[in-house]
Amino acid sequence: MIPFNAPPVVGTELGYMQAAITSGKLCGDGGFTRRCQQWMEKHFDCPKVLLTPSCTASLEMAALLLDIKPGDEVIMPSFTFVSTANAFVLRGAKMVFVDIRPDTMNIDETKIEAAITDKTKVIVPVHYAGVACEMDTIMALAKKA
């Protein structure tokens, strides 16, 4: 068997897991989360890093940080998990679904521009099954809109 993803083991893992479990802070504002956020802020020169325990929480936080309001339009692929839409529906946004590419199952970047209106607030690409969307094209469209 060819190992697909073998994580490094350095010997401190069990102690760190025990410390996290006994602290009662497996996610959120626990010590390990803070250490990781601080490390990322330093090494990626970011003013603030906010870690979340799930994609759902990340999308909900994104909707808040983007100040999504009722009537804003959010473009996303027609094939995605429901929490992709729910995060923005909770803020009152209107979903605009764009068809996917059959070869990648990702949003069809050639159909996004036709979906953009003056009410479009954000494009939410979803990278299906580990296949990246055409982000250069999507980002160019987002900057133009």
C-alpha positions, 0 to 999 in steps of 0.5 A: 500500500502506498501511504496517501497522507502520513502525518509526522509523529514527534512524541508530544501528541498524546500529552497534548491531546490529554491536556486539551481533553482535560481542559474542556476546551476542544475548540473555541477559545482554548489554549491550543486554539489561541496558540495556533491562532497566534502562530498563524498571525505571526507566520502569515503576517495576518492582523487576526486569525479566527479558527472555527470547528467546522465549515458551517461555523466558518461560513456563518462567521464569513456572512457576519464579517461581510455584513450580509443583509436582507436582499443581498445576493450570494452566488454559489454552486447548485451542488453543495451542502445545505450549510453553504446556503444556510449561513447566508439565508440566516442573514436574509440573503437571496441565493443565486445558484450557478450550475456546476461543471460535470468534469469537476463538480465545482461551480462553472466559472464560465457561468458566474458573470451572467449571474452577477447583478448590482445586488451581488455581495459575494461569490462562494466557491465550494471545492468539491471532493478536493478538486479546487475551483478555478480561483483565478477566474473567480477572483477576477470576476469578483474584483470586477463586480 
